[in-house]
Structure formats: structure tokens, C-alpha cells
Amino acid sequence: MDALQTLTSHLDHRGVATVTLNRPQVHNAFDDVVIAELTHLLGRLGADPAVRVVVLTGAGETFSAGGDLHWMRSMVKFSAAQNEADALCLAQLLDTLDRLPKPTVARVNGGAFGGGVGLIACCDIAVGVHAARFGLTEVRLGLAPATIAPYVIRAIGPRQARRYFLTGERFDAGHALRAGLLHEVVEPEALDGTVHQLIDYLLHGGPLALSACKQLVDEVRAATDRDALKRDTAALIARLRVSDEGQEGLAAFFDRRAPAWMR
């Protein structure tokens, strides 16, 4: 367990790191300390070969209420330059989570608002409880969900984003599922079982292959040159086939045994 002010972190024997936003008294809202600690921790987990999967969740009954009110109040007196520097810290956190070279699972144990929705959108897989509520309420403060926008729009699409960015309305887990923010919605008693099943699926995959798949999705989505895309994807599968991991995976399949990364 890491000694952190605002988070807890635990790595089990399988290489599953569970990171918990641990400020239940303020519904796991984040401030500059949370942002700094989470950015640093994710960077360390991403670089640790012992880590296979990262699960992000919240303590108590809320996933994350977004920006801490006291933190937001302190920014009122910031200059434009100070506000931009502050916002870039959150942008770096989101980018770190989004680009983490390990599979990430959002265990959405309760509501998420503003930046909390952004954290969910940055995770590869998101499972939430039926009672969870969500909102992108920045417009009601005369603001916009600018820093989280690239990730939320990618998750729910521009049409849904226009609605929820503009109305600031709260929506339930069913709407989050249909919009694409969540992959599954379950009863509270089924949350851990569903997350564990997903982790089991992920642990069956080769670590390098999982990282390559994350990068592949982004590259294919952003590709504009079809010929270059053909060459790049062909080169990727060729590299994976001749890699030590690829050779081990193919040999294990034909030998009808578990590959080395599952032992």
C-alpha cells in the first residue's frame, strides 16, 4: 500500500493494481494534490513490468464529484496564465491515464461529474452500478468541460456530447451505457465480480500485445492515409509474430498449454 495523501494503491500477486480515490468526505473530488499524486502514481505503474492491469475506483459511495469546490474557489483569483498552468496539470493527468501502456478498468462505484467523467472516459473499460449518476455541469458555472472534452467526445460521440455539454443535465447509468461512457451496468453486489471477470480476460492477453492493441485503436482511428495504414498494420502483426511474446503465444496455443505470462 502506497503512503499517499489522497489515494490508496494496492498491487496483488497477479499484477493487478487497484488505485482508489480516497477522499470520500468530499465525494472524491480532486484538487491539485490529487492530480499530482495520481499523475505520478500512474506514471510509476505504467513503467512497472510487474503491473498487468490498473483498476481505478473511488472510496465510499461516489466515484468522483470532479473539481473540489475549495480548489475551484482558489482559482477565481488566478491570472489567465496561472489558470492555464493549473489546467495543464489536469490535462497531463488525463493524457497519462489515456496513454497508460497497461489495460485500465474504471470500477464506477457511484456518481461521477465533470472531471470524474473524464477519468472514466480515459479508461479502456468502464463498469458502473445502476444507481450511479453522471453530469457534465461546467456550463452552469459559466465554464466548459474543455480539458476532458477530447476523451469524453471520443467515448460518447459528438452528438451526445453536444447535448450533455450544453444542458449540464444529470443522466443515469442507462443513459451512460447507451451513450458509450460505460460498457456494462450492474447491481452493486455484482460490481466486483464483473470487474474480476474482465481482469481475468485481460490477464489472458500477452502484455506487449495488450499495449499494442491500445496503440492500434488510436492509430487506426486517426489514420487518414489508407495505404500507409495498410503498411503500418501489416508491419505491426509481423513484429508481434516474430517477437518473443508472439512466438511464446503461438507455441503455447499449438502445444495446448498456458503461455508463460499466465503462469
ABEGO torsion letter per residue (X at the ends): XBBBAABBBBBBAAGBBBBBBBBAAAGGBBBAAAAAAAAAAAAAAAABAABABBBBBBBEABABAEBBAAAAAAAAABBAAAAAAAAAAAAAAAAAAAABABBBBBBBABBBBEAAAAAAAABABBBBBAABBBBBAAAAAGBBBAAAAAAAAAAAEAAAAAAAAAAGBBBBAAAAAAAGABABBBBAAAAAAAAAAAAAAAAABBAAAAAAAAAAAAAAAABABAAAAAAAAAAAAAAAAABAAAAAAAAAAAAGBBBAAAX
